[in-house]
Amino acid sequence: REGCNGLSKPDCFLRVWVKRFKLSSPEDIVQHDESYSKWRQVPFSIGVHLSLGSVFAFSVFNTPLSTCMGVVAPAAGDWGVGDILPVFGCTLSFFGFAAAVFGRSGFYERYGPRVCCLLGAISYASGFSIASIAVNIHSLPLLYLGYGVFGGIAMGVAYVP
């Protein structure tokens, strides 16, 4: 492919995809397109930070998650709050881990904030989807995987740039 000399297939695919959808770094778009307004980015930045900031309101989920099977009060098979609270810690751990890994690897500088926010949005949506499946089938490990792992990685990818 054009412009992929010496790059691996995933890197080449991502680079071509980024250029095709104008997701590259701001310098590539702003300097070459006079009609581009930087103010177009503001609503998207606010949206990203509002959605990623919602993880800090995790305590809102404690009561609904601890009464999944018993609608008004906890039933015998429901999770206790002590089972649910470490999900938040898992999320923040993966947030720090992902931010460090992506930051040290130069990923943010190489692909810019648009790609990072897009990958973060995809990961965050995947995490919430997996977490909703976990609640429906009443699987605590799946809740940790969805909200904890994928949600934390999404924060690490999208929050930093």
Secondary structure, DSSP 8 states (H G I E B T S, - for coil): -TT-TT--HHHHHHHHHHHHTT-S-HHHHHTT-TT--GGGHHHHHHHHHHHHHGGGGGGGGHHHHHTSSSSSS--TTS--HHHHHHHHHHHHHHHHHHHHHHHHTTHHHHHHHHHHHHHHHHHHHHHHHHHHHHHHHT-HHHHIIIIIIIHHHHHHHHS--
